[in-house]
């Protein structure tokens, strides 16, 4: 690990000479891109990896991306993915896994990356997100350029059937529940699955709905990592408390770059054992193409809070 007082900010090679942290600040509509930007740090030559495989990046956990005062796990993964993408010089995460150690709070962070392999089509590396010297999460990922990927396809199921976004239930941010994070994105829940917001439950550990970034900001493949962890836990529709559901591990497989528009999402849990639950996710773009899959391991919520019924929109 590198001490912050021994490094200086320098320009990120993938930004083509523009400081990536400030590059988007003059465009307030790019809320997600700005909140996940990173800049490479310079450190003394004696600390540099001789093979050039290690690097350190500065970033920040922005206010308002939190759930119960802790930053959303998919958002934290996206910050790390920005650094890995830059370190590996590949635009798209093909597969990335994160193990979560401590909650993230708003403030400056650093990301330490290490290149494991640089191939002709795909490159792999690891990264650790640190706040005040404490590791919040660790990632391993393989990145590539999905615009250049092609091959045969077998698809034996389609996207989940749902009403149009305007006919689904909007999730409106509050200071408590729904959390402030919902003010940074747009989420519309399937009318059946969103009834827990009104004090009702389906009894099935299932959550479906629509996701998009605010202000018509286009979703890149790194935004899919945020979408994979943006929905209320499936446990909220089963016989479990509506409470903090800590993520232990999250893996996302990105299959394609999404086209502009709403993302159609489905998350389901089949097994709850030993205090753990899994969520399997599908994310489809506006053309009906599968763009990402996810699996998350989380702790079963143990609190006793229940959502205050929301009035119909």
N, C-alpha and C positions, 0 to 999 in steps of 0.2 A: 504494500500500500504506500501511497505517496502523500506526503504532508502538503496541505494546501498552501502553506507559506513558502514552499519551495518551487511553486509553479507560476507561470504567467500565461494568460490567454493568448493563443495565436489562432490564425485563421484555419478553418476546416477545409481540407483539400477538396471535399465534394461540394463545397459551396461556391467554387470558382471565384475565390478571392473576396467573398462577402462574408462577414461575421454572421453565422447562422442564427445566433441568438437575437440579433437585431434585424435580421433580414426581413422578417415578417411583421415587425412591430408597427410599421406604418400601414398595415392592412388589418384593422380590428376585426374583420370578418373571419380571419383565419385563427379562430380561438384554439382549436386543438393543435394545429401546427406550432403556434407560438408556445403553447403550454408544454410541448414535448421537445423543444429545440435543445441542442447541445452544441458546445464549442470545444475544440481540442485544446488541451493545456500543454504548455511547454514545461519541461522539468530538466534539471541539471544533467549534463552529459554523463556524469558518473552513475546516474540512476537509470539511464536509458538501456533498453534491451538491445544487445548487440545485433540481434537479427531483425530488429524493428517490429517485433510481433506484439509488443505491449504498448498501450497508450492510456492516457487519462483524459477524461472529458468533464467539463462543468455543465451543470444544468440546474433546474429548480423544480421543486414540487409546488405547483401554483395553488393559491387558495381557491376553494370552491369545488375542488375535484374530490371531495371527501364523502365518506359514509360513516356516520357516528364518529366524526372527528378524525378518521383515518382515511388516507388517500386510497381511492379505488385501485384494486390490484391490477386490472387491465391497463389502467392509465400508467401505473408505475412500470409495467412491462413495456409499454410503448416508449417511455423515456429511454429505457435500456436498449430497446431495439433501434432507436435513432443512432445511439452511439455505436452499436455493433454494425449497423448498416454502413456508417461512415468508415469505421475501422476496416471493414472487409471490402469496401468499395463496391457493394452490391445493393441494389435498391429495395429488394423485396425479401422479407422473412418467409422462407419456405416451411420451416418448422422451428419452433422456439418453445422452450420449457423454462419455467421459473419456479424456484423454491423460495417461499416467503419465510423470513425469520422474525422481523419486527415490523410494526405498523409505520407508515410514512406520514410525517407531518409537514405542513408548508415550510419551505425554506430551501436554501442552497443545498445541492447534492453534488457528488462526484461519481463518475462511472469509470471503473477500471476494466479495460478490455484486453483480451489476449487472443491473437490469431492462432488457431490450431491447424488449419489447412487452407490454402488458397489454390483452388482448382480452376480449370478452364470454364466450367459452367456454374459450379457452386463453391462457396467458401464457408468455413465454419469457425466459430470462436466462442469464447466464454466472456461473461461480464458480471461485475458485482456493483450494485448500487449502494453507495455509502452516504450516510448523513452524520456529520460530526464524528467521523471515524468509525461508526457502527454500520455493519453490513445489514441492509434491510432485506435484500433479496439477491439471489444469484441466478444467472441465466446461462443456458447453452443453446446455440442456434445455428442453423444453416441458412444462408442467404443466397439469392440468385437474382436473375432478371426474368420475371415471369412473362414478360412480353416476348421473350425468345423461346419459350417452352411450348412444345406441341407433341402430340402423340395420339394413339387410339384411345377411345373412351367407351366405358361401360357404365351406364347409369340406370339402376333398376328402381329408382324412386324419385319423385319430384319434390318441389318445395312444399312446405306445409300450407294447407288451404286456410286462408284467413280473410276476414272482411277487409275492405280498403282501409288505409290509415285513418281517414276521416271518420270511419265508423268504429274505430277502436278507442280504447280508453287512454287519454293522455295522462302521463305521470308528471305531476306538477311539484317542483321543488319546494321544500320548506326548510326551516332551520333544524328540524328534527327528522320526521318521517312523513313523506318521502324525503330523502337526504338532499343536501345542497348539490351534490354531483348531478342530479337530474336537471339542474338548471344549465348545465354545460352541454347537454346533448338533448335530442328529442327522442322520446320513447312513447310508443303507443302500444298498449297491451291488448291482446285478444280479449273480447268482451267476457268470455268464460273465465279465462285465467286471471283477469284483473279484478275479479269480484272480491279478492281478499282486501283490496283497498277500501271496500265498503263493509268490512267485517264479516264477509262470507268466504267459504273455501270450497273448492271442487272436490277435495279429498284425493286428488291425483297430483303427484309431484311433477308438474308440467308447467312450463312458462313459454308462451308464444307471443310474438309481437313484431313491431317495426322499429328500426333504429336508423337515425341519421345524425350527422353533425349539424350544429346550428348555423344560421346565416347562409345556407346553401354551400357550406364549405365542402369541397369534394373529399370523399373518403379514399385515402390511399391504403395500401396493404397494411401499414402499421396501424391505421385507425381500426382495422378489423380486430386487432388485439384488444383494443378498448371495448369494441362491441361484444367480444366474447365474454366479457365480465361485467357488462352494463346492466343486465336484467336482474330483477329481484330473484333471490334464490328460489329454486323449485320447491324447497321445503315449506315456503310460505303458503302453498296450496295443499300441503299435507298436514298431518296432525302434529305440527311442531310449532314452537313459539316464533313469532315474527320478531327476530332479534338478530344481533350481530352473528354472521356466519363466516368465521375466519377461513381464508383460503390457505391450504397447505402447499398445494402444487397446481400449476395451470400449464397446460400444453395446448398450443394452437398450430394447426396445419393450414397453411394458406395455399389454396389451389389455383387462384386466378386473381387478377386485378379487378376490382369491382367497377361496374359502370355507374355513372351518376344516378342518384335517386335513393329512395328508401331501401334499406336492407331488411329482408324478411328472415326472422330468426326463430329458432325452436330449441328449447333446452329441456331435458328430461332426466329424471333420476329413477333408476331401477333397483338400486341396492343401498340400504342404510344399515350398516353393521358396525359394532364396536365403537360407536360414537362418530363414525365417519359417513359421509355421503359423497357420491360422485354425480357430476352433471355432464351429460354429453350434449354438445351443441352443434347446430348446423346454421350456417349463414349463407343466404342466397341473395344475389343482387337483383336489380330492377328488371333484368332480362330473363330471370329465372335460372341463372347459372349458379351452381354451387361455388362459392368463393372461399369458404373456410369451414373447418371443423375444429371442435375443441373438446377437451376433457379436463375437468377440474376435480380435485379432491379437496374437500372442505370438512370442517368440524360441524357436527349437528348443532344448530342453535340451542342455547340453554337458558336464554332469558325468559322473561314472562310478559314482555310488552305485546300489545296488540295494536294494530293500526286504527287510528281514529277514522271513522267512516267519512269518505269524501263525497261531496255532492256531485251528481252527474254533470259532465261538462256541457 
